[in-house]
Amino acid sequence: MSTYPLLSLAIWIPIFAGLLILATGGDRNAPLARMLSLAGAIAGFVVTIPLWTGFDVASGGMQFVELSTWIPRFNINYHLGVDGISMLFVILNAFITIIVVAAGWEVIQNKVAQYNAAFLIMSGLMNGIFTSLDGMLFYVFFEASLIPLYLIIGVWGGPNRVYAAFKFFLYTLFGSLLFLIALMYLFINSGGSFSILEWHKLPITLNAQIWIFLAFMIAFAVKVPMWPVHTWLPDAHVEAPTGGSIVLAAIALKLGAYGFLRFSLPIAPDASHELSGLVVALSLIAVVYIGFVALVQADMKKLVAYSSIAHMGFVTLGFFMFSAMGIEGALVQMVSHGFVSGAMFFCIGVMYDRVHSRQIADYGGVVNTMPKFAAFFMLFSMANAGLPATSGFVGEFMVILGAVKFNFWVAFAAASSLIIGAAYTLWMYKRVIFGDVANEHVAELSDINKREFLILGVLALCTLWMGLYPQPFTEVMHASVNDLLRHVAISKIQ
Amino acid sequence: MEMQKLYLLVPLAPLFGAMIAGLFCRVIPRWVAHTATILGVAVAFACSVLIFQDVLAGNTYNGPVYTWLTSGDYKFEVGFLIDTLTATMMLVVTFVSLMVHIYTIGYMHEDPGYNRFFSYISLFTFSMLMLVMANNFMQLFFGWEAVGLVSYLLIGFWYTRPTAIFANMKAFLVNRVGDFGFILGIGLVLAHFGSLDYAAVFAKAPTLADATINIWGAADWSLMTVTCICLFIGAMGKSAQVPLHVWLPDSMEGPTPISALIHAATMVTAGIFMVSRMSPLFELSTTALSFVIVIGAITALFMGFLGIIQNDIKRVVAYSTLSQLGYMTVALGASAYSVAIFHLMTHAFFKALLFLAAGSVIIGMHHDQDIRNMGGLRKYMPITWITSLIGSLALIGTPFLSGFYSKDSIIEAVALSHIPGSGFAYFAVLAGVFVTAFYSFRMYFLVFHGEERFGKADDAHHHEHDGDHDDEETSHDHHHGLAPGQKPHETPWVVWLPLVLLAIPSMVVGYFAIEPMLFGDYFKGVIFVDHEAHPAMEHLVGHFHGAAAMGVHAFTTAPFILALAGVVLSWFFYMKRPDIPAAIQRRFSAIHTLFENKYYFDKINEFVFAGGARVIGKALWRGGDVAVIDGIVVNGSAKVVGWIASIVRFFQTGYVYHYAFTMIIGLFVLMTLWINRA
């Protein structure tokens, strides 16, 4: 195992790189800013690789732990560590940062340094969220990560960006305030500790657990987002620049889901069992209701945004079936969704850069002018519809199969996404890509360039790899998921 | 060479060919694409022959290739099960695929998507082989969806045609409805058997024969019945059984070679293969088998009727395929799994032959597909004519040809079956014989005999088709047809050679294969039949006295007389008195309208399901998301905050003495409360 503080590096390399990029100043130095961003993103990714290669799959506990005092007066520590649940997300996050920097390479010409810096800082902050083992540290990262994304939408976004940015910010802030109250309660009741791992062991009455669970749930449900607190997401996606949408879908949505596993389930296990019916019901509404809503969207980004919500429904459903298949399937779904939805938003961005429209009706017959692009888009559309051999299949398959054991009708509702998911994805694909050239904009399209080809190619390889051989991904989860399940099975009421 | 490596080579060789032709389709010349893919499939075929011989020698195999995923107590592996059922399917798939690959060189040679097409059909061969070689449900599902994907890509191969891109989406979605049932069935298997491995599941099946699950209300359901019906719903999608058959006729929008390979010979029979593979489960539920036999019987008879009124040459063959798939399903329901596989095999040969012959006719007619514009083609296309005749005779069950042995065995097996629904099924398959003979020879006579109706001065290009599936304005490949005075011509050897090579097994394979496949030990230990509960197969053995005797005996049986009647009647109607069918059509216009609208399945689906989904989506979006959540809750609370703020603003006067006064009052109130509390 490495002696370097890998997790600190994973957090601070992107953040310092971001600050350095800001120092390059205005758009005169844009090429330098781009190169620095790419270097920072790659360096940030490289330091996360040993997390996987050096990971001890037999251990369910925290690894690569770093602990030092931060604010001794309130017993707040700089306490980092990863287990099988969080490790993959640190790597995914670092990986997606490279994609995002590459995705904005030629497209962003305005405030280049600030744009890239926002993404790198955001990446570091999100690594902080995934690795924090101190409640207050987590909260600081959790809140701080809102700011870059708020700026990305608000500054580089579309015409209605201010409404979207405010909606996004207020929605999530509202959730986090309840989260803070729950943290305070736990701090006081644990005798003045902010250690998340200590809180896992803390006995709490059922009544208190239910309140804590609900406070957590509102905070995380907004982030996931779960129905009915999801309406910020389509607006945010529509207004966000391509890179913003990729980060939002690929990483930011995972924060809420991760919170359920790190906080809700282990800290309030009895309440989790008690209220699992509520979460399962909301998840199924997300899968079915949102699927139908996605079907009728006229804006491609909105359609994919709604499909993200439906896919995240599988994640929360998987968590609350309390089985290894369910939780691991949900985690696989989260990673896969990072690749697939990231790629889907990138594909839409590729078209938007050329035609400056996201309306399905403005396209038609794109395959005639962009055959290479159409092939990639087909692959990711199929992955979005959960076709076997793509990563999109694995998580859904595991969650549906786990659900049959949990309750047949839950599985029945979840499996309906096989039909609805295919319907909205393929219908969009048909209208945008197939057919005769619809208008002169489509006739003038140029196929993807080398940079776009490279980005799509890398994402395609990830999607296929995870679909054909998911074992390496789930292998690292087993010990931690089993520990979690054992922990959740034991009542905390004394 | 080790056999395991050979097993691996069978699917990987076509995959490799597909990757060469597909990934480099824009840079490599055409000959590289077709050489690479044909070589891949030829290797797969050669290996399949070797494996087949090895299996006949008694060497079966069941083992993993790699661990796909582990989770909890479950382990999912990619692996192969090689037994007689697999080996038979491998032979059929690779042989028909090879023929279609060769044929494609001729059929697609003008098409700009030549390399892409070869890539797709090789990818299909890979997927289909993964499906039949699977030793577990997960891999089965992978192959199942992968063939669906390639079918989707190929139906929409001519992606500028609106009908094609509608048909391919429809095919995918209808198949997904089937897969919805299928995955629930797989989920039930995993939940109750604890594994997705065939061997483990089948070994455990008898112990769960009486298990029940609570699904709905107070009544408990038999686990086997629910599981088998869920699995069969998957088969209904893939093998196009009523009511999930609607995608298959539309799939004719794809190029003809794939209609032969995918939508006749191989992919659509995946459901038949799957149920046969699951025979240890289906045998435990007579209820499920009854469901199977009734669905199959409905498909066999009612889809045959629709074949009678089609005028598009490919659609006649397509409805014939639907009807024959119904026959196979009926055989499954009668517990005659081996007969179903037998018919699957003979059907693969003669139906691929009929489709490829239809394609040859289409080339000869310069892409006019309307049989009303043909006639007398036998003079111009002799090889196509003879091979078509062989295919048609095999299809209608002429004694000694392959279709006869398989179809007659199905009819016999159904006659001997006593499960609920078998009476109706027997009537349906018997009546179906007449219908099959009638529509097959209607097409045959109209195409190859009688008056030459092609090349007429009246506009052959823009005649009205029946139904809603033609749109000649937008199609690039449809609206040719022969110019006035132009004659059809025989097709090049790459096209007719596969016809000849398929005609041979269409004639003889039944005669040689019936005894070992149906009555020998060929499927021993592979297909399981509970002879106590479903004795049809056991009785069938008693009736069999050799293939030759069966052929001779047939001349005196009802199926032969019905088939003969069908042929004679179609000759009389379409060769002698063409005024009679027209009169019947006028006299019974209500029935004709019903047939013409394909029993209104498409219209109902379009209105209820497609329309309904859009209405629900709009209602949930406009009503739920936009009006209630955003309109009332989110923006509403923002308005409330604004309203409160506007009131509170009055208190923020900016005068220090106002604030000081308020503070004193507040302090006073708080102190009063505090004091009174004690």
Interface residues (C-beta under 8 A of the other chain):
Chain A: K167 L170 Y171 P228 T231 Y289 F292 V293 A294 L295 V296 Q297 S323 A324 M325 E328 G329 G365 V367 N368 P371 M378 M382 L387 P388 A389 F393 V394 F397 M398 I400 L401 A403 V404 K405 F408 W409 A411 F412 A415 S416 L418 I419 I420 A422 A423 L426 W427 K430 I433 F434 G435 D436 Y469 P470 Q471 T474 E475 H478
Chain B: R26 Y66 T67 W68 L69 T70 S71 G72 D73 Y74 M138 F141 F142 E145 A146 L149 L153 G156 Y159 T160 P162 I165 F166 M169 F172 L173 R176 V177 D179 F180 I183 L184 I186 G187 L188 L190 A191 I213 I215 T474 A613 R614 I616 G617 K618 L620 W621 G624 D625 I629 D630 V633 V634 A638
